[in-house]
C-alpha cells in the first residue's frame, strides 16, 4: 500500500481484520469529518434575509395590484420570519394532504407549498407571476432541504398556464385573479382550498354564491388575518370547497361537516 505524505493510511478488509479498535477509529474519523464538513447554510440564510429585506413591490398581471416584498411569513430552519401575512398553518392542519398532488396558485415565496408538502403531499407545484418571488422560493427550498416542491413563473389569469390534474388546488389571497377561471379549475380538481380578500359582509354574495356553481360542497375553516399592518377588525375567510360530499369528507381530517 502506497501512502502519501501526511495522508491517513486506508486499510482494506483484505489487509487486516476489522476489529473493535478499527471500527471505533472509523467512527471517530467519521465524526471529525462531519464536524469539519463545509456548508453553505450560513451564506444561504444571509442571502435569503437580504432578499426579504429589500424595498421591493411587485405589480400583478391584472390591474397592476401591488404586493410588497416579504408578503408571506417564512421558516428559515426552525425560525419563522415575520411577513405581512401571519402563519396560516391552522387551516392546513384541518386537512388531509397525505399522498396528494397539490397546485398552489399565487404561491408567492412558497411557504404554503412547503407547508402542505410537510403535511404529506406527494408533489406540489406553485405558480407565481413575479420572477423575484420565484427565485426566493427556490432559495427557501434549498435552505430547508425541501423536495418535490417546484415553482414556476406563470400568469394565473391566463388559460394557457393551466394543465394537468391535481387532488387539491389552493388559492390564497388571489381570488380576483382566479374567479374568472373557476370552470377550468373545476376541471382540474375535486377540491379547491380558497382564501377570500378582506370581507365586509360580502362573503355569501361575492364568494360562496359563485363558488357553489362549481364546488357545491363548502366547509369554512376559519378566519385569517387581513395583514399585520391592517385594521385588526378586518379579515378573510378560508374555505375548502369540493365537487362532491365524499371528496369533501376525504380531505377533511375532522371527517366532514
Protein Blocks (a to p, Z undefined) as FASTA:
>chain_A
ZZdehiacdddfklpccdfklmmmmmmmmmmmmmmpccfklmmmmmmmmmmmpccddddf
ehhiacdehkbacdehjaccddfbdcfklmmmmpcfehiacddehklnommmmmmmmnop
abdcdddfblklmmmmmmmmmmnopghiacddddfkbmklggcjdfbdcdehilmmmmmm
mmmmmmmpcbdcddddddehilmmmmmmmmmmmmmbccdfbdcdfbfklcfkbccddddd
dfbfklmmmmpmnopZZ
